[in-house]
């Protein structure tokens, strides 16, 4: 079964770029017709879908974040990356990566990583 | 834009049945998925495609979807079911994933 593990800096300064990676085990990011998503959850709040990238590299982003988000694949490391530019305190959240299965967009979840934006 | 509406909270006594709703225009025409999130943990899918269960999810968890309301039903509720529950849908019009606001299930 696929396993997902997020990693990256836990603290990012305001106006800088948040960069996270999701390491995949139990499968290849570039095969299997899968879609890889990023989701975030501000402390004490609900879930927000950030966007996804397909096995072939095509992307789709939440319109509310589209101007600041880039999701990419690193096939050599079997990872998915998330870059979010010009961050503010509102971007403080737990960030999850996820994969689809049997047509369900968010089926398998990683454990998540907390990112705090400091002023 | 399409939005999924959930009640903020639902309370139920142990052994009773909990029903958590997810409302939206003509939601019955879409495939709805439900995840459970316990405090400090990542979400876990408990129901997909309205009423199917992933491997390892107890039969106590079931779902239905018709008209403008999808429902997650948890029968014979246990203390360990206390969690936040979120509905999820792929919105084909906007080509994005939408989540409901979440419902906190309290076991009295």
Interface residues (C-beta under 8 A of the other chain):
Chain A: X37 X39 X46 X47 X48 X49 X52 X60 X62 X63 X96 X102 X103 X104 X105 X106 X107 X108 X109 X110 X111 X112
Chain B: X31 X33 X35 X42 X43 X44 X45 X48 X49 X54 X86 X88 X90 X94 X95 X96 X97 X98 X99 X100 X101 X102
